[in-house]
């Protein structure tokens, strides 16, 4: 049961990663060099992914593994939590840091 739940969570995260890239399943599958039907099965939790596929997703999407494994692996460190932010939110945080550092 736990593996099924993990596949559903990873699938949801893969879908979120893909949507953040504004790609269709077909477009993302092509970039990943996998079948679009398999990507659909992954996103719905009907199929799991290998470690190699996880690495490929992160590298292709230029995202951290924290995004892929969000809600599966606890990451209390602030740097890890930062990695879970959207690109827009990271940009806001980066600007805030720049302003704070520039005033000291």
C-alpha positions, 0 to 999 in steps of 0.5 A, spaced: 500 500 500 505 504 501 508 503 494 502 505 491 501 511 495 508 513 494 507 512 486 501 517 487 505 522 490 510 522 485 506 522 479 502 528 482 509 531 483 511 529 476 505 533 473 506 539 477 513 539 475 511 538 467 505 544 468 510 549 471 514 548 465 508 549 461 508 542 457 503 537 455 504 530 456 507 529 449 512 534 449 515 532 456 515 525 454 519 527 448 524 531 452 524 525 457 525 520 451 519 516 454 512 514 451 507 519 453 502 513 455 507 511 460 508 519 463 500 519 463 501 512 467 506 515 472 502 522 473 496 518 475 500 513 480 499 507 476 506 506 474 512 508 478 519 510 476 526 508 476 532 512 480 534 513 473 528 516 471 527 520 477 534 523 475 532 524 468 526 528 470 530 533 475 535 534 470 530 535 464 526 540 468 532 543 471 529 542 478 531 539 485 529 532 487 526 536 493 520 537 488 520 530 485 519 527 492 515 533 495 511 530 501 515 523 501 521 525 504 521 530 510 526 536 509 526 541 515 533 544 512 531 551 510 535 550 503 531 544 502 525 548 503 527 554 499 528 548 493 520 547 494 518 554 492 516 556 485 521 560 481 517 566 482 517 565 489 525 564 489 526 570 485 522 574 490 526 571 496 533 572 492 531 580 491 529 580 498 536 577 500 540 582 495 536 588 498 538 586 505 545 584 504 546 591 500 543 595 506 549 592 511 
